[in-house]
């Protein structure tokens, strides 16, 4: 079975979304700065260099597990996460809005993060589960169902916004398994030690 990897861009002071984050301003002020390492000014994925190599990993994912807030703010990626054609699982206690019926790859899972991850890993088979969303990442860590964390640390201090690891129930040991330094960000992948 594949690994589940929380993959987030983050400011040096720990923010994954800037101030004024909301439905009308997804990611808040400064959000584009957090993703400039991997996106061109036109919003396309970079294809060359270290950023291109890191983004190539998205082409090998087998499933997406995304928090409800994340999924809804991006319109469920139009039902197909960046054209990858993989299933998208959204853990949530509430039923989805009616528009989700138009997206056969999107499934809302109502019986918890553990069940959602199990379904995502089963769908991904031997490939990676791409985990998105601060709250979903924290819940997956707390439940012991997240395998790895990949952080793209961008050299900027946002000062406020939405923090990635605001509250965790306990200390979590990590092992560094890869570091890629670029002028735009430092990309570190960690394995969660159990």
N, C-alpha and C positions, 0 to 999 in steps of 0.2 A: 504494500500500500504506500502511496506517496506521502510526502511531508506537507504539513500545513504551515505556511509562512505568512506572518503579518508583515506587510510591505508598506512602509510609510515614509514620506518626506517630512523632515522636521527641522525647525530652526534650532540654532545652538542653545537657545534657552527653553527648548522643549515643546514648542507649539507646532501643531499640525494644521491649524487653521488660524487665521488672523482675527483681529477684532471685527465686529459687525458681521459675523458668520450667521447666515440664515437662508431661508428658501429664495429670497430675492438676490442674495449675494453669496452663493455657495463657496465655502472656503474662506470667506471674509476678505478683508483688506490685506493684501500681501500674499494671497494664496498663489498667484501666478509666480511670484518670486521663489516660492518653495519648490516649484516644479520646473523652473527654467533649466535645470540641469538636464532634463530629459525631453523637453518640448521645445520646438522651434517657436519663433514669435507668432507663427500662424497656427499654433496649437497641434502640430503634427509631431509624432514621435521622432526623435533623432535616430538616424540610422548608422552613423559612423562613430568611431572611437569607443572609449570605455562606456559612455552612456548608451550607445547603440548596442553594445554587447550585453549590458545589463537589461536593457529593454527587450532584447531577443528572448530572454527568459519568459516574458509574457506570452510568447507564441507557443510555449511548451506547457502551459497550465492545463489542468484537466477539469477544474471547477473553480468557482468563485464563491466565497462566503463573505457577505457584506452586511454591515449593520443596516438597519432600516433607514436611519437618517441619511447615511451615505447613499444608499441605493435610490432613495426617493429624491434627494437633491440633484442627482445626475439623471433623473428620469429612467432609472433602471438600465442605463446605457442603451436605450431604445430596444431593450430585450436581448441584446447581444453584446457582451462585454468586449468592446473594441474589435468587433468582428471575429472574435475567437471561436464562436459557435459552441461554447461550453455552458453547462448548466450553472445557474446563479441561485444560491441558497441565501435566504434572508431570515435569520431568527427573529421572531416577533410574537408577542402575546396577542396582538390585534390582527384582524384580517386585513389584507391589502386593499387598496383602492381599486375601483372597477377597471382602471386602465391596465392593470397587471394581467387581466384576462387576455390581452392582445399579445402577451409575451410568453410563449410556451416554455422558454428556457428558464423563466423565473419562478421559483417555488418559495413560498413563505412557510417556514417551519415553526409550529406553535408549541412544541414540547421541549424547548430549551436549547442551549448552546451545544450541549453534548450530542444531542440527537442531530442537530443541524450539521455539526462537524462530521459525525459518522456518515450521514447521507452524502455530504460533499466528498469525503474521502472515498466512499464506495463508488461514486460517479467518476471521480478522477482516476481511479484504479492506481496505477503506478506513477502517475504524474502529480504535479504539485497542486495544492489547493492554495489559491491566492486569496489571502484574508485582508479585508479592508475595513477600516472604521476603528476609532479609538475605543469606544465602549465595547465593541465586539471583541477587539483584541484583548482588552483587560479581562473580560468575562471568560474568554478562551484560556487565558493564562491561569486564572483562578480555578477553572474547572479541570486543568491539567490536560487539555486537548490540543494545545498549540505546540508545535515542534520547534519552530524557528522564528526569529525576528530579523527583518532586514530594514535598517534605518539609513536613509539618505540624509545625512546631516549637512544642512546648507549654512554657509557662513554668513548668517544674518541673525540679529537679535530683534524679534518682533515685539517683545515687551508685554504683550497681552494677547489673548485669543483663547483657543481650545488646546489644552495640554494633552499629550498622548498618554503619559503614565501619571495621571493626577493622583489616583488612589488605587493602591493594590492591597489585597488582604494580608500579604506577607512578603518577606524578602524572596527574591527569585534569583538564583545563580544562573549565569550565562557563560558560554564558552565562545570565544571569537573563532569563527571558521573561515572568514574571508574579509579582507580589507582592500578596497579599491579607492585610491586617492585621485581626485581630479580637481582642477581649479574651481569647478562649480559646486562640488560637494564631496564629502567623504562617505563612502558607501560601506557599511559594516554589516555583515551577516553573523548572527549569533545562534547557537543551538541552546535551547533551554535544558538545563541540567535537572534531572529528576533523581 
